[in-house]
Amino acid sequence: MAGKKAVTAPPPARAKGSDRSTRERVLTAAFAVFRKRGFSGASTLEIATRAQVSKRDLYALFGSKHAMLTACIRERAKRMRQPLELAAPIPINKKAVKATLIELGTSILRVACHPDVLVVHRLAIAESDRAPEIARTLDRSGREANHAALGAWLAKAQAQGFFGLGDPAAIAAHFLAVLWGGLLIQLLLRVLDAPTPDEIESRARAATEAILSLYPPADD
């Protein structure tokens, strides 16, 4: 009929699973391009092409190239903290405290010593003049977040009497310092091969034993 506007159906809504799959695909593509080109040399067009999405979809998911790198860093950092997230909200006994610390140390080293994570560290160093926000993001999402999560968990262990007195944040920093030693800088300089799974667990156990002996529960 003349003068009557045609009615068009709204576009079908995207399934949440589809959005999640697209996001993961974009992050995988973005990391591959960052690794190959560096942060400044990476183009959103190449990332979109690798991920098989449009640039419009790319920017709908991530507002900027920096946001993509931030997401890559945060997801890898989060994997390090999984033992704390999976542990009981309140430590139940001294044995569980020890087991969680060992598992946490193992998880941190396993993830941080992965070649992809070392690439992020080298990228942050290489781009420090042109894009200092990369180093800040890496520090906030990695080191600072790990310290904060461990400190909060240690405070709960102290409240239950399963850990010695002291500033939880300082104890967390001490644990991580003993865990790492000079390993990270040696890996970044490529003067040392990545530790084996057995070596990683051994470092985690040694760091745990050291911290527990320095901050024993009052009744020990």
Secondary structure, DSSP 4 states (H G I P E B T S, - for coil): -TTPPPP-PPPPPPPHHHHHHHHHHHHHHHHHHHHHH-TTT--HHHHHHHHT--HHHHHHH-SSHHHHHHHHHHHHHHHHTHHHHHS-SS--SHHHHHHHHHHHHHHHHHHHTSHHHHHHHHHHHHTTTT-HHHHHHHIIIIIIHHHHHHHHHHHHHHHTTSS-SS-HHHHHHHHHHHHHTTHHHHHHTTSSPPPPHHHHHHHHHHHHHHHHHHS--TT-
